[in-house]
Amino acid sequence: MDRPRTNGAEPHAPLYRELPRPHGFEALRVEGTLPPELAGTLYRNGPGRFGSFGRRYYHLFESDGALTAVRFGGGRAEGAHRVLESEGLREERAAGRPLFGSVVSRPRRALNNLRGRAKNLANTNVLVWQGRVFGLLEASKPLQVSPEDLATLGECDLGGAVVNTFSAHPHFVAARSAFYNFGMRFGPKSAVDLYELPLRGPARRLGAFPLDAPTALHDFIATERHLVFCLAPTRLNLFRALTGETRPERLFDWRPAEGSELVVVPIDAPEQIQRFRTEAFFVWHFANAFERGPELVLDFVRHADVSALGTMRDEAARQGGVIDMNLGEACRARLDPKTGRFDAERLPGPRCEFPTIDGRGAGAPRRYVWLTLSDGEARGIGRLDCERGELVRWTLPPGQHPSEAVFAPRPGGGELDGYVLVLVYDERRETSHVAVLDAAAPEAGPRAAAHFDHHVPVTLHGTWVAEAP
């Protein structure tokens, strides 16, 4: 296995080092008592291979993805971790040298772009749909993975539905029993493709809407009747992209004077889109959206701009030890599509990111949003009551760093009837574990933990799949 050099610099924190021993499912050490009703699999995805043949990538977003899975059942836990082996990664290994990304020459990068050659990194999120598991990246097709041992099966276009790309942030709408997603098309006529993935039946392309200019669009949100997009005033410099630029802070320009554009797409009539202008802001991640009378209510984390891109550089990982992306503010906004009025209210709490909910009611009113929190040196998980504006938090011990919180419900229960699963990296032990919190009392700390005997490289997003009854 090729190991990236640190070029004489201080070694990187284990969060930004490839796991030397990828493996299938094996028993994890359990601390405490796992709830007997906790039965299913937690999937996590994120960067897992941070360089190629001794050369570190410039930015963490260039890293090949790695899937981590933890199976719970009968009071036991098993864990697996594997790098996702795309066709591009296999090509590099066969060639014995890097072929993609910032570690190759700029002429080589430009030639790759001209030939339409790219590596599917699949390093951002994971989708489980109709029993199939997919690693996701913003600018590629889904990469299918075996749920049995996390072996990579290959790129997939979902039965021909995906015409170009499939973003890393599909959203479930419970009332429609379907996932929705989008894909970006860049070129002389840039556009956003829209997709529907029903729990039963084939995936389909709903339609598309045009973009005035190529922009950065990381996430969107769905209600029971609408898809909602926030197009921030970021502009992709196509010339730089085509000529081999890989630094995100050089690829995207921030133009706040232009303001942000809100695009509302009726699911049942996707050609009848509505567009509204508001002040400039950026959304990395939405939590949920629903309809209240004539208004659309949106819960998300708001950022002033796209400066968080700069914090994900490899140099920041080396110097800072652990990258802190928690730069945003939790917000609840209301949009009236009839008048175009848009009002956003900041909700209480420290800097935060990675908002999640109990997905069983996604697209309908949800009272609670789970957040990763950053308050000075303190890291934690928060449960935000969006109706009352109250925040309950679990603060981790010094040197422990939480991932995004994933809700695992008890069957038939409410929003607080279940468990919150958090992948935690422990600096002192250089290992990772899944903490199991009671959703009704997260401030009490973990009821149990399932420990790997190694670190897990940084993960970004994940999902819980309950065991079939």
Secondary structure as UniProt FT lines:
FT   TURN            7..8
FT   HELIX           14..16
FT   STRAND          23..27
FT   STRAND          29..32
FT   TURN            36..37
FT   STRAND          40..49
FT   STRAND          51..52
FT   TURN            53..54
FT   STRAND          55..56
FT   HELIX           60..62
FT   STRAND          64..73
FT   TURN            74..75
FT   STRAND          76..83
FT   HELIX           87..95
FT   TURN            102..103
FT   HELIX           106..115
FT   STRAND          125..129
FT   TURN            130..131
FT   STRAND          132..136
FT   TURN            138..139
FT   STRAND          143..145
FT   TURN            147..149
FT   STRAND          152..155
FT   TURN            158..161
FT   STRAND          171..173
FT   HELIX           174..176
FT   STRAND          178..185
FT   TURN            188..189
FT   STRAND          191..198
FT   STRAND          204..210
FT   STRAND          221..222
FT   STRAND          226..231
FT   STRAND          234..236
FT   HELIX           238..242
FT   TURN            243..244
FT   HELIX           248..251
FT   STRAND          252..254
FT   HELIX           256..258
FT   STRAND          260..266
FT   TURN            267..268
FT   TURN            270..271
FT   STRAND          274..278
FT   STRAND          282..292
FT   TURN            293..294
FT   STRAND          295..303
FT   HELIX           307..312
FT   HELIX           314..320
FT   STRAND          328..336
FT   TURN            337..340
FT   STRAND          341..346
FT   STRAND          351..356
FT   HELIX           359..361
FT   TURN            362..363
FT   STRAND          368..375
FT   TURN            376..377
FT   STRAND          378..385
FT   TURN            386..389
FT   STRAND          390..395
FT   TURN            398..399
FT   STRAND          400..409
FT   TURN            411..412
FT   TURN            415..416
FT   STRAND          418..426
FT   TURN            427..430
FT   STRAND          431..438
FT   TURN            439..440
FT   HELIX           442..444
FT   STRAND          448..451
FT   STRAND          461..466
//
